[in-house]
Amino acid sequence: MYNCGLILEGGGMRGLYTTGVLDFFQDKGIEFEACYGVSAGAANGCNFLSKQRKRNYHVNTDYIDDKSYASIRSLIKTGNFFGTEMCYYKIPNELNPFDFDTFRSYEGDFYAVVTDCETGQPMYLKITDLHRDIEKIRASCSLPLMAEIVYVDGHPCLDGGLSDSIPVRQSVKDGHHKNVVILTRDIDYRKKPNELLPFIKMKYSAYPMLVRAIEQRHVVYNRTLEYIRNQEKKGNVFVIRPSSPVKIGRLEKNKQKLKQLYRQGYKDAVAEYDRLREFLNRL
């Protein structure tokens, strides 16, 4: 296990890229003493730490046409595009069983990032037992307008990416001065202002600090990218990012496109392996 943090960006279905990278890590037996997952990155982190190779790929593709898994019908009926019962209970407990015991045996620290709706600030929630902590993962994955607010220890929470999409600074703050970061956007990508802000302001008028966080998200995100680039140059951060622009959205349902993205992640990890090994061996 390397004395290093692993940072997993979200991005909805773009997370299949991260799945490909992490499956390569599993093939090479690469493990980290800390992992920080945001939204889809948190879901990826769960399957990486349970050592269930390709499980996240199958969960995201095998049920994609099931309306109880992901659909506008689910959104209208329940307030959640991704069905809560199906995604967080039926699949891991029955259809594609999650290895709770292996996950629980992980000797490092795993955090899921959520956004506190009242403060607009990120919360870094330690995850140790998925039976008990599954709602924390759901909160991290709850997109505004596409999911209900999830209450965690009395805090109303939504997607962690709204406040800290790439929590590398938190990892450094926690004492991990070297970090491996997996992004789901290519090197030229820069986030733009949210086009749905008028709707967000109406829906979340009771949470002005949340609205402010979403309004400033692109600024915070792009500054974090610059921080990462600077840390890359200093040799403190190793980044694996898509080698070409990712042309799918958060809610992509085309299985072939998702399969290609998974393969791109694995292929990019293979291409970066020698440099990554050199980085890790200097720790």
Number of C-alpha atoms within 10 A of each C-alpha: 11 14 17 23 28 27 28 30 29 30 25 21 21 25 30 32 30 33 28 27 23 27 26 21 18 17 10 10 10 14 20 19 16 22 26 27 30 30 30 31 34 30 23 26 27 25 23 22 24 18 20 17 19 19 19 23 22 14 16 19 18 12 17 19 13 11 16 19 23 22 19 15 14 19 19 11 11 14 17 23 24 26 22 20 11 19 18 18 15 14 16 17 15 10 12 14 13 20 17 18 11 13 21 15 12 17 13 15 14 23 23 31 32 35 26 26 26 15 17 21 18 22 18 21 18 15 20 19 13 19 14 9 15 16 16 26 28 28 26 31 29 27 23 17 16 15 22 20 21 23 15 17 8 7 15 18 30 31 30 33 28 31 27 25 27 27 24 26 17 15 21 15 9 11 12 18 16 24 28 22 21 25 24 26 22 14 16 7 12 13 13 12 12 13 9 12 14 10 11 17 17 10 13 15 12 12 16 15 17 25 24 16 21 23 19 16 21 19 15 18 20 15 13 18 17 11 14 21 17 13 16 16 10 9 13 19 23 22 18 23 22 21 14 12 13 16 10 16 11 13 15 14 18 12 14 10 15 21 16 14 25 22 17 22 27 21 18 19 24 14 13 14 16 11 11 16 11 10 17 17 9 8 11
